[in-house]
């Protein structure tokens, strides 16, 4: 049986009082945290210039790996710092099973 990869996409905006420098530091810490989680294949952060909306996209090896991160996310100080800068009402999270993909190489 083939393992199904999972993509988690979280769209959000920053709080109006969040400074970009603050967010970049928190995002770098969050990225290091994510990089050390088992089953995380890749993460990217993108920003839509005209709406100031961000998208955090994480590729997981399995659905179980995604759930394991979700189960510990809100208890982790690094994750709490990251989410403290985000406008809670703007958060929209989706999960997708990967149907096909090409090899991904980090730059």
Helices and strands as residue ranges (DSSP letters): E 6-12, H 20-35, E 40-48, E 53-60, H 63-73, H 77-83, G 88-90, E 92-97
